[in-house]
Amino acid sequence: MPRDLVRRAARRLRRAVVGTPPQPEPLPVLGYVVAGADGAHPASAHVRVVRRTEHLAATGTATVQQVDPASFVDGTDRTPYTAVLVQRDILPRSTVRPFLDAAAARGVRVVGEVDDDFFTESGRARLARAEYDPDRLASIDALVRGADTVIVSTPELAEVVRPVARDVTVVPNALDPGLWTPGPTEDDDDRPDGEHRVLYMGTLTHAADLELLRDVFTDLTTADGTPVRLEVIGVTDDEAADWFRRIEVPDGHYPAFSRWLVAHRERWSAGVAPLRDEEFNRAKSDLKFLEYTALGLPAVVSDRPSYAVARSHGAVAVADDVDAWRDAVRAAVESGAPDERAVRWVTGERTIGRDDDAWRRVLLG
């Protein structure tokens, strides 16, 4: 018998005896709808959605892809999604219902994601001052009411959302170790001498919170008389104030911004996160504490529900008292490093891949 026929017969015999090797199960497909594209997204999209989905893909847990809402609704995109995650107001108000209907017709679960109080009267008023127009707020409301479940960042926000949503799951914020792991530092050519610098960063929704620090930093010095200067990134568009210094960060989306902060972390001795005692702020997360700790900075924060857990892990939570804040900032600057408990907690429990698996479970089961 020709040799090639012998080989074929042997292969057939092996298949008959051993059987066809089992084929691996296809990975679930997670779609996500966020602002931006090609890796350039708003910070909230990176923190709450993009970095986590990339981790799922990198670990072989799921196949992930950004969804074009128009293609999803008109049927051009026929990807067999297990679920689609939609972040806050990315869908125009007129598109929310068609999107939800298209998902229901295909048996695709829709998971909404919100990380702020978009629902109480005071919360909406504050967001309106930060240029959230009524259509954006209406879009979020329609999504949350129609989604199969909604992911939020804090238990307090869950209480706000629960009366509106069908189902709510709390997934605390976590940092991407690829962005927030310290590496080599860079020099600041314009770094002032003879002073300590304290960092406050945030979005324009925190402009009112900034005012809590005015009397705190006025003529503040350490015990040896060295001035303590507040430096602000974002937070306010007030360019005329003389009691803090505005820092302009080079253009770039969130990963570039995070890496810039990490590379320039030696510029600051501490970080602060003030919050007014307002309904909107009670639903805020402890993200700034996580980021300051990752930068190697001790964090002084307002004693609010947002930081209740962080307080037990090394955050210095201060009541609304100017002298108490001055003392706490001074002590933080003089220490120059975060509490060891904070470092262990942030790296061990609030880092993507090391936090618990609630985010994957709610999306993929």
Protein Blocks (a to p, Z undefined) as FASTA:
>chain_A
ZZklmmmmmmmmmmmmnopadddddddddddddedeehiacfklmmmmmmmmmmmmmnop
accddddfklmmnomamcdcfbdcdehjlpcfklmmmmmmmmmmnopacddddfbdfkbm
klmmmmmmnopafklmmmmmmmmmmpmbdcdfbfklmmmmmmmmmbdcdddddddfklmg
ccdddddfklcehiacddddddfklmmmmmmmmmmmgopacfkopacddddeejiacfkb
ckbccddddeddfklmmmmmmmmmmmpgbdcddddddfklmmpccklmmmmmmnopacdd
dddfklmmmmmnopacddddfklmmmmmmmmmmnopacfklmmmmmmmmcghjaccklmm
mmnZZ
